Amino acid sequence: MKIGVLALQGAFIEHQKSLIALGAETRQVRLPSDLEGLDGLIIPGGESTTIGKLATAYGLIEPLRQFATDKPTWGTCAGLIFLAKNIGIDSQPILGLMDITVNRNAFGRQIDSFEVDLPIKGLGEDPFHAVFIRAPSVTAVQGDVDVLSRLPDETIVAVREGHLLGTAFHPELTSDLRLHRYFYDMVEQNLP
């Protein structure tokens, strides 16, 4: 099994380390040809407008959209924004695949970043320590989107729609590999 990590900006190396710890082969994705032979893809956090501009410059928007239409793809933080169908503005390049509405930078500036222990559906009883850095939130879900986690105030911060996974926080910044294992299992189940 080979899982790619979009490596235009953000914490892509941390995602790779987590995947390698689980036994996955990984590849950094910077060009359309880097998607060939991959079974899954992680779109990491970073700055969503920058990721969109760089993906456009490298001719990645349509290849990423085609890849994520069929293969497991996980967006974390900015990656969640990149996967969403509605982000409140039309000027930013996105893949527009996940039937969710996202509020970009929902929790304020970097100084307003926080950490919290969250229950996450599918990860067992123990809470997951989630790191939020200039994070988005999901303000609406449609269709077959399953809400996996909410903050205590009911703000949606983790969702799944079939083979698409989205988290508003940064699991790669913790030593807890359960979410990466969850995605690894999604990829494994999607193999022919």
Secondary structure, DSSP 8 states (H G I E B T S, - for coil): -EEEEE-SSSSHHHHHHHHHHTT-EEEEE-SGGGGTT-SEEEE--S-HHHHHHHHHHTT-HHHHHHHHHHS-EEEETHHHHHHEEE-S-SSS-----EEEEEETTTT-SGGG-EEEEE--TTS-SS-EEEEESS--EEEEE-TT-EEEEE-TT--EEEEEETTEEEESS-GGGSS--HHHHHHHHHHHHH--
